[in-house]
C-alpha cells in the first residue's frame, strides 16, 4: 500500500510539473532593429583596426603591381592574417539583418585573398589584379555596412 501511494504521488508530481512547464508563457527575446549609441561605440572600437587593414590593402595592391610575389604572399599570410578574426568579431556585434551580409562579405574577402595567393604563387599578374580589385571592393562594402 505504501509503495502504491509513493508511486501515485510521484506520478502526480510529474504530471503537475509537466503541466506547469507547458502552461507558462515565455516571452520571446526581442531582436533590436536599430543600434543603440553604446552598441555603435562598441562596433566603432572593434572597427578601428580596419583602417590599418585598409592601408595594408593599398600596400598589397602596390606589391601586386610591382609583381613582388613573395612579398604579396607574405603580406596576405602575415599582417592581413588577423583580419578574418577581426571581421568575425565585428560581424557578431551587428544587427541580425546586417550580420548575414557582413559574414558573406568577409567570406568573399578571404576567397579573394586565397585566389590572390594562388595567383602570386603562379606569378599570374592578371588574376592577382582582378582578385585584388574584388577584395578591395568587398572590403569597402563591408566597411560601409558598419553603423556610424
Buried (B, 14 or more C-beta within 10 A) or exposed (E): EEEEEEEEEEEEEEEEEEEEEEEEEEEEEEEEEEBEEEBBEBBEEBBEBBEEBBEBBEBBBEBBEEEBBEBBBBBBEEBBEEBBEBBEEBBEBBBEEBBEBBBBBBEBBBBBBEBBBBBBEEEBBEBBBBBBEBBBBBBEBBBEBBBE
